[in-house]
């Protein structure tokens, strides 16, 4: 019997890879991509567990799941960083580069 490719194995890998750089979009995009990669990876792992000899591409699923977890962690950390920065200096300050530099200099001098 010919082996077939595991459903969504390439998609899971791509979503896992994209979740890492996209965590810099305020953490939200990386979080969404990482969660999607993990959910799809869990479904693919169940399919593979039922008949492992029928499918190939399980390595992509495992790698995509790991990268999705990393993307989620980075996304959450970046979201926490943004929340802390907003609480310390304010949203308007984050929008103005010169004002942000002044506030950071004030915080360093104190």
MODELLER restraints for C-alpha pairs under 7 A, 6 or more apart:
rsr = mdl.restraints
at = mdl.atoms
rsr.add(forms.Gaussian(group=physical.xy_distance, feature=features.Distance(at['CA:3:A'], at['CA:54:A']), mean=4.80, stdev=0.5))
rsr.add(forms.Gaussian(group=physical.xy_distance, feature=features.Distance(at['CA:3:A'], at['CA:55:A']), mean=5.20, stdev=0.5))
rsr.add(forms.Gaussian(group=physical.xy_distance, feature=features.Distance(at['CA:3:A'], at['CA:56:A']), mean=6.42, stdev=0.5))
rsr.add(forms.Gaussian(group=physical.xy_distance, feature=features.Distance(at['CA:4:A'], at['CA:54:A']), mean=6.23, stdev=0.5))
rsr.add(forms.Gaussian(group=physical.xy_distance, feature=features.Distance(at['CA:4:A'], at['CA:55:A']), mean=4.97, stdev=0.5))
rsr.add(forms.Gaussian(group=physical.xy_distance, feature=features.Distance(at['CA:4:A'], at['CA:56:A']), mean=6.12, stdev=0.5))
rsr.add(forms.Gaussian(group=physical.xy_distance, feature=features.Distance(at['CA:5:A'], at['CA:55:A']), mean=5.41, stdev=0.5))
rsr.add(forms.Gaussian(group=physical.xy_distance, feature=features.Distance(at['CA:5:A'], at['CA:56:A']), mean=4.89, stdev=0.5))
rsr.add(forms.Gaussian(group=physical.xy_distance, feature=features.Distance(at['CA:5:A'], at['CA:57:A']), mean=5.88, stdev=0.5))
rsr.add(forms.Gaussian(group=physical.xy_distance, feature=features.Distance(at['CA:6:A'], at['CA:44:A']), mean=6.86, stdev=0.5))
rsr.add(forms.Gaussian(group=physical.xy_distance, feature=features.Distance(at['CA:6:A'], at['CA:55:A']), mean=5.35, stdev=0.5))
rsr.add(forms.Gaussian(group=physical.xy_distance, feature=features.Distance(at['CA:6:A'], at['CA:56:A']), mean=5.72, stdev=0.5))
rsr.add(forms.Gaussian(group=physical.xy_distance, feature=features.Distance(at['CA:6:A'], at['CA:57:A']), mean=5.65, stdev=0.5))
rsr.add(forms.Gaussian(group=physical.xy_distance, feature=features.Distance(at['CA:6:A'], at['CA:58:A']), mean=6.79, stdev=0.5))
rsr.add(forms.Gaussian(group=physical.xy_distance, feature=features.Distance(at['CA:7:A'], at['CA:44:A']), mean=6.60, stdev=0.5))
rsr.add(forms.Gaussian(group=physical.xy_distance, feature=features.Distance(at['CA:9:A'], at['CA:57:A']), mean=6.07, stdev=0.5))
rsr.add(forms.Gaussian(group=physical.xy_distance, feature=features.Distance(at['CA:9:A'], at['CA:58:A']), mean=6.99, stdev=0.5))
rsr.add(forms.Gaussian(group=physical.xy_distance, feature=features.Distance(at['CA:9:A'], at['CA:60:A']), mean=5.64, stdev=0.5))
rsr.add(forms.Gaussian(group=physical.xy_distance, feature=features.Distance(at['CA:9:A'], at['CA:61:A']), mean=5.20, stdev=0.5))
rsr.add(forms.Gaussian(group=physical.xy_distance, feature=features.Distance(at['CA:10:A'], at['CA:60:A']), mean=6.46, stdev=0.5))
rsr.add(forms.Gaussian(group=physical.xy_distance, feature=features.Distance(at['CA:12:A'], at['CA:37:A']), mean=5.01, stdev=0.5))
rsr.add(forms.Gaussian(group=physical.xy_distance, feature=features.Distance(at['CA:12:A'], at['CA:40:A']), mean=6.52, stdev=0.5))
rsr.add(forms.Gaussian(group=physical.xy_distance, feature=features.Distance(at['CA:12:A'], at['CA:41:A']), mean=6.35, stdev=0.5))
rsr.add(forms.Gaussian(group=physical.xy_distance, feature=features.Distance(at['CA:12:A'], at['CA:61:A']), mean=6.05, stdev=0.5))
rsr.add(forms.Gaussian(group=physical.xy_distance, feature=features.Distance(at['CA:12:A'], at['CA:64:A']), mean=5.19, stdev=0.5))
rsr.add(forms.Gaussian(group=physical.xy_distance, feature=features.Distance(at['CA:13:A'], at['CA:60:A']), mean=5.65, stdev=0.5))
rsr.add(forms.Gaussian(group=physical.xy_distance, feature=features.Distance(at['CA:13:A'], at['CA:61:A']), mean=6.34, stdev=0.5))
rsr.add(forms.Gaussian(group=physical.xy_distance, feature=features.Distance(at['CA:13:A'], at['CA:63:A']), mean=6.48, stdev=0.5))
rsr.add(forms.Gaussian(group=physical.xy_distance, feature=features.Distance(at['CA:13:A'], at['CA:64:A']), mean=3.93, stdev=0.5))
rsr.add(forms.Gaussian(group=physical.xy_distance, feature=features.Distance(at['CA:15:A'], at['CA:33:A']), mean=5.65, stdev=0.5))
rsr.add(forms.Gaussian(group=physical.xy_distance, feature=features.Distance(at['CA:15:A'], at['CA:34:A']), mean=6.72, stdev=0.5))
rsr.add(forms.Gaussian(group=physical.xy_distance, feature=features.Distance(at['CA:15:A'], at['CA:37:A']), mean=5.55, stdev=0.5))
rsr.add(forms.Gaussian(group=physical.xy_distance, feature=features.Distance(at['CA:16:A'], at['CA:33:A']), mean=6.91, stdev=0.5))
rsr.add(forms.Gaussian(group=physical.xy_distance, feature=features.Distance(at['CA:16:A'], at['CA:34:A']), mean=5.83, stdev=0.5))
rsr.add(forms.Gaussian(group=physical.xy_distance, feature=features.Distance(at['CA:16:A'], at['CA:37:A']), mean=5.73, stdev=0.5))
rsr.add(forms.Gaussian(group=physical.xy_distance, feature=features.Distance(at['CA:16:A'], at['CA:64:A']), mean=4.59, stdev=0.5))
rsr.add(forms.Gaussian(group=physical.xy_distance, feature=features.Distance(at['CA:16:A'], at['CA:65:A']), mean=6.42, stdev=0.5))
rsr.add(forms.Gaussian(group=physical.xy_distance, feature=features.Distance(at['CA:16:A'], at['CA:67:A']), mean=4.62, stdev=0.5))
rsr.add(forms.Gaussian(group=physical.xy_distance, feature=features.Distance(at['CA:16:A'], at['CA:68:A']), mean=4.24, stdev=0.5))
rsr.add(forms.Gaussian(group=physical.xy_distance, feature=features.Distance(at['CA:17:A'], at['CA:64:A']), mean=6.94, stdev=0.5))
rsr.add(forms.Gaussian(group=physical.xy_distance, feature=features.Distance(at['CA:17:A'], at['CA:67:A']), mean=6.01, stdev=0.5))
rsr.add(forms.Gaussian(group=physical.xy_distance, feature=features.Distance(at['CA:19:A'], at['CA:30:A']), mean=4.14, stdev=0.5))
rsr.add(forms.Gaussian(group=physical.xy_distance, feature=features.Distance(at['CA:19:A'], at['CA:31:A']), mean=6.81, stdev=0.5))
rsr.add(forms.Gaussian(group=physical.xy_distance, feature=features.Distance(at['CA:19:A'], at['CA:33:A']), mean=5.11, stdev=0.5))
rsr.add(forms.Gaussian(group=physical.xy_distance, feature=features.Distance(at['CA:19:A'], at['CA:34:A']), mean=5.25, stdev=0.5))
rsr.add(forms.Gaussian(group=physical.xy_distance, feature=features.Distance(at['CA:19:A'], at['CA:68:A']), mean=6.18, stdev=0.5))
rsr.add(forms.Gaussian(group=physical.xy_distance, feature=features.Distance(at['CA:19:A'], at['CA:71:A']), mean=4.76, stdev=0.5))
rsr.add(forms.Gaussian(group=physical.xy_distance, feature=features.Distance(at['CA:20:A'], at['CA:30:A']), mean=6.14, stdev=0.5))
rsr.add(forms.Gaussian(group=physical.xy_distance, feature=features.Distance(at['CA:20:A'], at['CA:70:A']), mean=6.87, stdev=0.5))
rsr.add(forms.Gaussian(group=physical.xy_distance, feature=features.Distance(at['CA:20:A'], at['CA:71:A']), mean=4.37, stdev=0.5))
rsr.add(forms.Gaussian(group=physical.xy_distance, feature=features.Distance(at['CA:22:A'], at['CA:29:A']), mean=5.71, stdev=0.5))
rsr.add(forms.Gaussian(group=physical.xy_distance, feature=features.Distance(at['CA:22:A'], at['CA:30:A']), mean=4.64, stdev=0.5))
rsr.add(forms.Gaussian(group=physical.xy_distance, feature=features.Distance(at['CA:23:A'], at['CA:29:A']), mean=5.98, stdev=0.5))
rsr.add(forms.Gaussian(group=physical.xy_distance, feature=features.Distance(at['CA:23:A'], at['CA:30:A']), mean=3.93, stdev=0.5))
rsr.add(forms.Gaussian(group=physical.xy_distance, feature=features.Distance(at['CA:23:A'], at['CA:31:A']), mean=6.67, stdev=0.5))
rsr.add(forms.Gaussian(group=physical.xy_distance, feature=features.Distance(at['CA:23:A'], at['CA:71:A']), mean=6.50, stdev=0.5))
rsr.add(forms.Gaussian(group=physical.xy_distance, feature=features.Distance(at['CA:23:A'], at['CA:74:A']), mean=6.23, stdev=0.5))
rsr.add(forms.Gaussian(group=physical.xy_distance, feature=features.Distance(at['CA:23:A'], at['CA:75:A']), mean=4.50, stdev=0.5))
rsr.add(forms.Gaussian(group=physical.xy_distance, feature=features.Distance(at['CA:23:A'], at['CA:78:A']), mean=7.00, stdev=0.5))
rsr.add(forms.Gaussian(group=physical.xy_distance, feature=features.Distance(at['CA:24:A'], at['CA:78:A']), mean=6.89, stdev=0.5))
rsr.add(forms.Gaussian(group=physical.xy_distance, feature=features.Distance(at['CA:26:A'], at['CA:78:A']), mean=6.53, stdev=0.5))
rsr.add(forms.Gaussian(group=physical.xy_distance, feature=features.Distance(at['CA:26:A'], at['CA:79:A']), mean=5.84, stdev=0.5))
rsr.add(forms.Gaussian(group=physical.xy_distance, feature=features.Distance(at['CA:27:A'], at['CA:75:A']), mean=3.96, stdev=0.5))
rsr.add(forms.Gaussian(group=physical.xy_distance, feature=features.Distance(at['CA:27:A'], at['CA:76:A']), mean=6.15, stdev=0.5))
rsr.add(forms.Gaussian(group=physical.xy_distance, feature=features.Distance(at['CA:27:A'], at['CA:78:A']), mean=5.43, stdev=0.5))
rsr.add(forms.Gaussian(group=physical.xy_distance, feature=features.Distance(at['CA:27:A'], at['CA:79:A']), mean=5.11, stdev=0.5))
rsr.add(forms.Gaussian(group=physical.xy_distance, feature=features.Distance(at['CA:28:A'], at['CA:75:A']), mean=6.53, stdev=0.5))
rsr.add(forms.Gaussian(group=physical.xy_distance, feature=features.Distance(at['CA:30:A'], at['CA:71:A']), mean=5.73, stdev=0.5))
rsr.add(forms.Gaussian(group=physical.xy_distance, feature=features.Distance(at['CA:30:A'], at['CA:72:A']), mean=6.37, stdev=0.5))
rsr.add(forms.Gaussian(group=physical.xy_distance, feature=features.Distance(at['CA:30:A'], at['CA:75:A']), mean=5.51, stdev=0.5))
rsr.add(forms.Gaussian(group=physical.xy_distance, feature=features.Distance(at['CA:31:A'], at['CA:71:A']), mean=6.51, stdev=0.5))
rsr.add(forms.Gaussian(group=physical.xy_distance, feature=features.Distance(at['CA:31:A'], at['CA:72:A']), mean=4.80, stdev=0.5))
rsr.add(forms.Gaussian(group=physical.xy_distance, feature=features.Distance(at['CA:31:A'], at['CA:75:A']), mean=5.38, stdev=0.5))
rsr.add(forms.Gaussian(group=physical.xy_distance, feature=features.Distance(at['CA:34:A'], at['CA:68:A']), mean=3.97, stdev=0.5))
rsr.add(forms.Gaussian(group=physical.xy_distance, feature=features.Distance(at['CA:34:A'], at['CA:69:A']), mean=6.23, stdev=0.5))
rsr.add(forms.Gaussian(group=physical.xy_distance, feature=features.Distance(at['CA:34:A'], at['CA:71:A']), mean=5.50, stdev=0.5))
rsr.add(forms.Gaussian(group=physical.xy_distance, feature=features.Distance(at['CA:34:A'], at['CA:72:A']), mean=5.35, stdev=0.5))
rsr.add(forms.Gaussian(group=physical.xy_distance, feature=features.Distance(at['CA:35:A'], at['CA:68:A']), mean=6.68, stdev=0.5))
rsr.add(forms.Gaussian(group=physical.xy_distance, feature=features.Distance(at['CA:35:A'], at['CA:72:A']), mean=6.99, stdev=0.5))
rsr.add(forms.Gaussian(group=physical.xy_distance, feature=features.Distance(at['CA:37:A'], at['CA:64:A']), mean=6.57, stdev=0.5))
rsr.add(forms.Gaussian(group=physical.xy_distance, feature=features.Distance(at['CA:37:A'], at['CA:65:A']), mean=6.09, stdev=0.5))
rsr.add(forms.Gaussian(group=physical.xy_distance, feature=features.Distance(at['CA:37:A'], at['CA:68:A']), mean=5.69, stdev=0.5))
rsr.add(forms.Gaussian(group=physical.xy_distance, feature=features.Distance(at['CA:38:A'], at['CA:65:A']), mean=5.15, stdev=0.5))
rsr.add(forms.Gaussian(group=physical.xy_distance, feature=features.Distance(at['CA:38:A'], at['CA:68:A']), mean=6.07, stdev=0.5))
rsr.add(forms.Gaussian(group=physical.xy_distance, feature=features.Distance(at['CA:41:A'], at['CA:61:A']), mean=5.57, stdev=0.5))
rsr.add(forms.Gaussian(group=physical.xy_distance, feature=features.Distance(at['CA:41:A'], at['CA:65:A']), mean=5.91, stdev=0.5))
rsr.add(forms.Gaussian(group=physical.xy_distance, feature=features.Distance(at['CA:48:A'], at['CA:55:A']), mean=6.57, stdev=0.5))
rsr.add(forms.Gaussian(group=physical.xy_distance, feature=features.Distance(at['CA:89:A'], at['CA:103:A']), mean=7.00, stdev=0.5))
rsr.add(forms.Gaussian(group=physical.xy_distance, feature=features.Distance(at['CA:93:A'], at['CA:99:A']), mean=5.71, stdev=0.5))
rsr.add(forms.Gaussian(group=physical.xy_distance, feature=features.Distance(at['CA:93:A'], at['CA:100:A']), mean=5.24, stdev=0.5))
rsr.add(forms.Gaussian(group=physical.xy_distance, feature=features.Distance(at['CA:94:A'], at['CA:100:A']), mean=5.92, stdev=0.5))
